[in-house]
Amino acid sequence: MLQLSVADLERRQGVRRMKTLALCLLLFVTAVFVVTKSQEDAHPWVGYVRAFSEAAMVGALADWFAVTALFRHPLGLPIPHTAIIPNRKDQIGASLGDFVQENFLTQEVLHERLDQAHIGLRLGTWLSEPANAAKAGTAVADALRGSLEVIDDRDVSTALQGMIERKVRDTSVAPLMGRAIDLAMEGGHHQRLLDATLTGLGGFLDDNRVTFRQRLATESPWWVPEGIDDRIFEKIYTAVHRFLHDVGRDPTHEVRRAIDDRMLGFAERLKTDPGLVAKLEGVKAELLEHRDVQAWLQSLWGEVKRTTLIATDDPDSELRQRIDRSLQRLGERLVAEPELQAKVDDWVRRAAGYVVDHYRGEVAEIISSTVAKWDGKATAERLELQVGRDLQFIRINGTIVGGLAGLIIHAVTHAVS
């Protein structure tokens, strides 16, 4: 059974009204013909009315037959070449698909419309509004979330793990560490690290003063008086504190210079010593093979996916905010930069041309196959709902034009007789 929308129901009512009007007009001229036929001998002028009504009946019936024959058999009689649409719907669908393909889905038509549309400027104007950028951001987030949900996690996890492993294995650790040490020393970062270490050592000594004193008492010979142990501990403790203080206060202290020399030497060895390079590469290989590292690499994609899905669902997340801001900035650039507008217009133009060239046959096939799936009666009803109301005017016009033709013929006949 044909499912009708609200608009289709309104069209059906309109078709019925026009059918009723056309039928009433036919009945009217028929009644006029019957009345005038009986009065023609008594009143010669009635012949003109009779001729009009008689021809009007013929015209109305002929056009009724023509209109009805498009959609069904008139009076249910299987007259040849009637019910044209139900019987030829497949050919009609194929012709419609070819018509659309040849007259609408062409590069010339699309390019003309796209050139007038100024897609780049319109898109930029729309995206530059924060509310619209947020709507577009939601669409992008939905597309991202949908993509993440449909891809095979095992394939992606394996590919990501392999990519990271290959990158780490192909990257030599030693030169990288050497360069990092050079950069740290150039910026003086190692000195700040040393200052923090010295401060930490001082605090460590203060926090464990009692422990160190007890350890000295344990290690000291039994015959050494406790007072002497106290004096020795105070001297050692004070000397260490003073040493840490001196190193921390003096930027040119010899300890600092010695550390600099050792770090520079170590950095150079990292770059040039094959033995040290080989040792570090071995350590790197062992780390990559360690089961905890392997487990972390395998779980990396799952964590990235979970975090991304959470972020796409949260309108206030950093990811969503960045997407919205990026889209709004893109819109502002499109409005302000004609060159960027031209690039977008050209991209849309080429993309539309590619789709038309490669897929317009599929569009025609969709139209023809869709029509082919329709029931013949349903197809006729669909088309009648669209054009049936206008076709009823053919019946009305046929009635009037037929009547006028009959009137003229009757008048001419009397004039020449």
C-alpha positions in Angstrom: 0.0 0.0 0.0 1.3 3.5 -0.9 2.4 5.4 2.2 1.3 9.1 1.9 2.8 12.1 3.6 0.8 15.0 4.7 1.7 16.9 1.5 0.6 13.9 -0.6 -2.7 13.8 1.2 -3.2 17.5 0.4 -2.3 16.8 -3.3 -4.8 13.9 -3.4 -7.6 16.2 -2.1 -6.7 18.7 -4.8 -6.8 16.1 -7.5 -10.2 14.8 -6.3 -11.6 18.4 -6.4 -10.4 19.0 -9.9 -11.8 15.6 -11.1 -15.1 16.4 -9.5 -15.1 19.8 -11.3 -14.3 18.3 -14.7 -17.0 15.6 -14.2 -19.6 18.2 -13.2 -18.8 20.2 -16.3 -19.2 17.0 -18.5 -22.6 16.3 -16.8 -23.6 19.9 -17.3 -23.0 20.0 -21.1 -24.6 16.5 -21.4 -27.8 17.8 -19.7 -27.7 20.9 -22.0 -27.4 18.6 -25.0 -30.4 16.5 -24.0 -32.5 19.6 -23.3 -31.5 21.5 -26.5 -31.8 18.4 -28.7 -35.6 18.2 -27.9 -36.1 22.0 -28.5 -34.0 22.4 -31.7 -37.0 22.0 -34.1 -39.1 24.6 -32.3 -36.4 27.1 -31.9 -33.7 27.2 -34.6 -31.2 29.2 -32.5 -31.1 26.4 -29.9 -29.1 24.5 -32.5 -26.1 26.6 -31.8 -26.3 25.6 -28.1 -26.9 22.0 -29.0 -23.9 22.0 -31.3 -21.7 23.6 -28.6 -22.8 21.1 -25.9 -22.5 18.1 -28.3 -18.9 19.0 -29.2 -18.1 19.8 -25.6 -19.2 16.3 -24.6 -17.0 14.8 -27.3 -14.0 16.9 -26.2 -14.5 16.1 -22.5 -14.8 12.4 -23.1 -11.8 12.3 -25.4 -9.6 14.2 -23.0 -10.9 12.1 -20.1 -9.9 9.0 -21.9 -6.5 10.5 -22.7 -5.8 11.5 -19.1 -7.1 8.3 -17.6 -5.1 6.2 -20.1 -1.9 7.5 -18.6 -2.5 6.0 -15.2 -5.0 3.1 -15.6 -7.3 1.3 -18.0 -10.4 3.5 -18.6 -13.4 1.9 -17.0 -11.2 -1.1 -16.2 -11.2 -2.2 -19.8 -7.8 -3.6 -21.1 -7.7 -1.3 -24.1 -4.4 -1.4 -25.9 -2.0 1.5 -25.2 -3.7 2.4 -21.9 -2.4 2.3 -18.3 0.8 3.6 -19.9 2.7 4.5 -16.7 2.1 1.2 -14.8 3.0 -0.8 -17.9 6.1 1.2 -18.9 7.4 2.3 -15.5 10.8 0.6 -15.9 11.4 2.4 -19.3 10.2 5.6 -17.7 12.6 5.2 -14.8 15.5 4.5 -17.2 14.6 7.4 -19.3 14.3 9.7 -16.3 17.8 8.5 -15.1 19.3 9.2 -18.5 17.6 12.6 -18.7 19.0 13.6 -15.3 22.4 12.3 -16.2 22.7 14.0 -19.5 21.1 17.3 -18.7 21.8 18.0 -15.0 24.9 15.9 -14.0 27.4 17.6 -16.2 30.5 19.6 -15.4 29.2 22.6 -17.4 26.0 22.8 -15.4 27.7 22.2 -12.0 30.6 24.6 -12.7 28.2 27.4 -13.7 26.1 27.0 -10.5 29.2 26.7 -8.3 30.8 29.8 -9.8 27.7 31.8 -8.9 27.5 30.3 -5.4 30.9 31.6 -4.1 31.1 28.6 -1.7 34.4 29.8 -0.1 33.0 33.2 1.0 29.6 31.7 2.1 31.4 29.1 4.1 33.7 31.6 5.7 30.9 33.9 6.6 29.0 31.1 8.2 31.9 29.6 10.1 33.1 33.0 11.4 30.0 33.0 13.7 30.9 31.3 17.0 27.5 29.5 17.2 27.9 28.1 13.6 31.5 27.1 14.3 30.3 25.2 17.4 27.7 23.4 15.2 30.4 22.5 12.7 32.6 21.4 15.5 29.9 19.1 16.8 29.6 17.6 13.3 33.4 17.1 13.1 33.4 15.5 16.6 30.6 13.2 15.6 32.5 12.2 12.5 35.6 11.6 14.5 33.7 9.6 17.1 32.0 7.5 14.5 35.3 6.8 12.7 36.9 5.7 16.0 34.0 3.4 16.8 34.0 1.5 13.5 37.7 0.9 13.0 39.3 -2.4 14.1 41.1 -1.7 17.3 43.4 -4.7 16.9 44.6 -3.6 13.5 45.2 0.0 14.7 46.9 -1.1 17.9 49.2 -3.4 16.1 50.0 -0.8 13.4 50.7 1.9 16.1 52.8 -0.4 18.2 54.9 -1.4 15.2 55.3 2.2 14.0 56.5 3.3 17.5 58.9 0.4 17.8 60.4 0.9 14.4 60.8 4.6 15.0 62.5 4.0 18.4 64.7 1.3 17.0 65.8 3.4 14.0 66.6 6.4 16.3 70.1 6.1 17.8 69.9 7.0 21.5 73.5 8.0 22.2 73.8 11.0 19.8 70.3 12.1 20.9 71.4 12.1 24.6 74.7 13.8 23.7 72.8 16.6 21.9 70.4 16.9 24.9 73.3 17.3 27.3 74.8 20.0 25.0 71.5 21.9 24.9 71.1 21.7 28.6 74.6 23.0 29.2 74.2 25.8 26.6 71.2 27.1 28.4 72.7 26.6 31.9 69.9 24.1 32.8 72.4 21.7 34.4 73.5 24.4 36.8 70.0 24.9 38.0 69.7 21.1 38.4 72.9 21.0 40.4 71.6 23.9 42.6 68.5 21.9 43.3 70.5 18.8 44.0 72.8 20.7 46.5 69.7 22.1 48.2 68.2 18.7 48.4 71.4 17.2 49.9 71.5 19.9 52.5 67.9 19.2 53.5 68.7 15.4 53.5 71.6 15.9 55.9 69.4 18.0 58.3 66.6 15.5 58.2 68.9 12.6 59.0 71.3 14.2 61.4 70.3 11.8 64.3 70.6 8.8 62.0 74.1 9.7 60.9 75.2 10.4 64.5 73.9 7.0 65.6 75.7 5.3 62.7 79.0 7.0 63.7 78.5 5.8 67.3 78.0 2.3 65.9 81.1 2.3 63.7 83.4 4.1 66.3 85.7 1.9 68.5 84.3 1.2 72.0 87.2 2.8 73.6 86.8 6.2 72.0 84.9 8.6 74.3 81.5 9.8 73.3 82.5 13.4 73.6 85.3 12.9 71.0 82.7 11.2 68.7 80.5 14.3 69.1 83.3 16.6 68.1 84.3 14.5 65.1 80.7 14.3 63.9 80.2 18.1 64.3 83.4 18.8 62.3 82.4 16.3 59.5 78.8 17.5 59.4 79.8 21.2 59.4 82.4 20.6 56.8 80.0 18.8 54.4 77.4 21.6 54.9 80.0 24.2 54.3 81.2 22.4 51.2 77.6 22.2 49.8 77.1 25.9 50.6 80.3 26.9 48.9 79.6 25.0 45.8 76.0 26.3 45.7 77.1 30.0 46.2 80.1 30.1 43.8 79.1 29.8 40.1 82.8 29.3 39.3 83.6 26.7 41.9 86.0 24.0 40.8 83.4 21.3 41.5 81.1 23.0 39.0 83.9 23.2 36.5 84.7 19.6 37.0 81.1 18.6 36.5 81.0 20.7 33.3 84.2 19.0 32.0 82.8 15.5 32.8 79.4 16.3 31.2 81.1 17.7 28.1 83.3 14.6 27.9 80.4 12.3 28.4 78.4 14.1 25.7 81.3 13.8 23.3 81.6 10.1 24.0 77.9 9.6 23.4 78.5 11.0 19.9 81.8 9.3 19.0 82.4 6.2 21.2 81.2 3.1 19.3 81.4 1.0 22.5 79.1 3.4 24.5 76.8 3.7 21.6 76.5 -0.1 21.3 75.8 -0.4 25.1 73.0 2.1 25.0 71.5 0.5 21.9 71.5 -2.8 23.8 69.8 -1.2 26.7 67.2 0.3 24.4 66.6 -3.1 22.8 66.2 -4.8 26.2 63.7 -2.1 27.2 61.7 -2.5 24.1 61.5 -6.3 24.6 60.5 -6.0 28.3 57.0 -7.2 28.8 55.9 -4.1 30.7 57.0 -1.9 27.8 55.3 -4.2 25.3 52.1 -4.2 27.4 52.2 -0.4 27.5 52.7 -0.1 23.7 49.8 -2.5 23.2 47.5 -0.5 25.5 48.5 2.9 24.0 45.8 2.9 21.3 43.1 1.9 23.7 44.0 4.8 26.0 44.2 7.2 23.1 40.8 6.1 21.8 39.2 6.2 25.2 40.5 9.7 25.9 39.5 10.9 22.5 35.9 9.5 22.7 35.4 11.1 26.1 36.7 14.4 24.7 34.4 14.3 21.7 31.4 13.7 23.9 32.2 16.7 26.2 31.4 20.1 24.6 33.7 21.8 27.1 36.7 19.5 26.6 40.0 20.9 25.3 39.6 18.9 22.1 36.2 20.3 21.3 37.2 23.8 22.2 40.2 23.6 19.9 38.1 22.2 17.0 35.6 25.1 17.4 38.3 27.7 17.6 40.1 26.3 14.6 36.9 26.3 12.5 36.1 29.8 13.5 39.6 31.0 12.6 39.2 29.2 9.3 36.0 31.1 8.7 37.6 34.4 9.5 40.5 33.7 7.1 38.1 32.7 4.4 36.2 36.0 4.7 39.4 38.1 4.8 41.5 36.3 2.2 40.2 36.1 -1.4 43.0 33.8 -2.4 41.9 31.2 0.2 38.3 31.6 -1.0 39.5 30.9 -4.5 41.3 27.8 -3.4 38.2 26.5 -1.6 36.0 27.3 -4.7 38.5 25.5 -6.9 38.6 22.5 -4.6 34.8 22.2 -4.5 34.7 22.7 -8.3 37.2 19.9 -9.0 35.6 17.6 -6.4 32.2 18.1 -7.9 33.6 17.6 -11.4 35.3 14.3 -10.2 32.1 13.1 -8.7 30.0 13.9 -11.8 32.5 12.3 -14.2 32.9 9.1 -12.2 29.5 8.6 -10.5 26.8 10.2 -12.5 26.1 6.8 -14.1 25.5 5.5 -10.5 23.0 8.3 -9.9 21.1 7.4 -13.1 21.2 3.7 -12.0 19.8 4.7 -8.6 16.9 6.5 -10.2 16.0 3.7 -12.7 16.5 0.9 -10.1 14.4 2.7 -7.5 11.5 3.2 -10.0 11.9 -0.4 -11.1 11.3 -1.5 -7.5 8.0 0.4 -7.3 4.7 -1.3 -7.9 3.1 -0.3 -11.2 -0.1 0.9 -9.5 1.9 2.8 -6.8 4.0 4.4 -9.4 1.0 5.7 -11.3 -0.5 7.0 -8.0 2.7 8.8 -7.1 2.9 10.5 -10.5 -0.8 11.3 -10.5 -0.5 13.0 -7.1 2.2 15.2 -8.6 0.6 16.2 -11.9 -3.0 14.9 -11.7 -4.5 18.2 -10.6 -3.0 20.0 -13.6 -4.1 17.2 -16.0 -7.7 17.7 -15.0 -7.4 21.2 -16.6 -6.9 19.3 -19.9 -10.4 17.8 -19.4 -11.9 21.2 -18.6 -10.1 22.9 -21.5 -11.1 20.0 -23.8 -14.7 20.5 -22.9 -14.6 24.3 -23.6 -12.4 24.1 -26.7 -14.5 21.2 -28.1 -17.7 23.1 -27.5 -16.3 26.2 -29.3 -15.1 24.1 -32.2 -18.6 22.5 -32.5 -20.2 26.0 -32.4 -17.9 27.3 -35.1 -18.5 24.2 -37.3 -22.3 24.6 -36.9 -22.2 28.3 -37.7 -20.1 27.8 -40.8 -22.3 25.0 -41.9 -25.4 27.2 -41.7 -23.6 30.1 -43.4 -22.7 28.1 -46.5 -26.0 26.1 -46.8 
